[in-house]
Amino acid sequence: MIILGILATLVIGVLGTAIGYEMNAPSLGSVLAIATMGGFIMAEIRRNK
């Protein structure tokens, strides 16, 4: 699950940056990557409870 989270975060970060440059928002990739990793962390916390 950890490797899946890392790979998904990297891919979404790169794609978000590419889309963000087209929309004149280059920090979009960082925001999407942080949100993705937060989702994986929340899912892991919920699964362990």
C-alpha positions as CSV (number, residue, x, y, z in Angstrom):
1,M,0.0,0.0,0.0
2,I,2.9,2.3,0.7
3,I,4.5,1.9,-2.7
4,L,1.1,2.4,-4.4
5,G,0.6,5.7,-2.4
6,I,4.1,6.9,-3.4
7,L,3.6,6.1,-7.1
8,A,0.1,7.6,-7.2
9,T,1.3,10.8,-5.5
10,L,4.2,11.1,-8.0
11,V,2.0,10.6,-11.0
12,I,-0.7,12.9,-9.8
13,G,1.9,15.5,-8.9
14,V,3.5,15.4,-12.4
15,L,0.2,15.5,-14.2
16,G,-1.1,18.3,-12.0
17,T,2.0,20.3,-12.7
18,A,1.6,19.8,-16.4
19,I,-2.1,20.8,-16.3
20,G,-1.3,23.6,-13.9
21,Y,1.2,25.2,-16.3
22,E,-1.5,25.2,-19.0
23,M,-3.9,26.9,-16.6
24,N,-1.3,29.4,-15.3
25,A,-1.2,27.7,-11.9
26,P,2.1,25.9,-11.6
27,S,1.6,24.9,-8.0
28,L,-1.4,22.8,-8.8
29,G,0.8,19.7,-8.9
30,S,2.0,20.2,-5.4
31,V,-1.5,20.8,-4.1
32,L,-2.9,17.7,-5.8
33,A,0.1,15.5,-4.6
34,I,-0.5,16.6,-1.0
35,A,-4.2,16.0,-1.2
36,T,-3.5,12.5,-2.6
37,M,-1.1,11.6,0.1
38,G,-3.5,12.9,2.7
39,G,-6.2,10.6,1.3
40,F,-3.9,7.6,1.5
41,I,-2.9,8.5,5.1
42,M,-6.6,8.9,6.1
43,A,-7.5,5.6,4.5
44,E,-4.7,3.9,6.4
45,I,-5.7,5.4,9.7
46,R,-9.3,4.4,9.2
47,R,-8.3,0.9,8.2
48,N,-6.2,0.5,11.4
49,K,-9.0,1.6,13.7
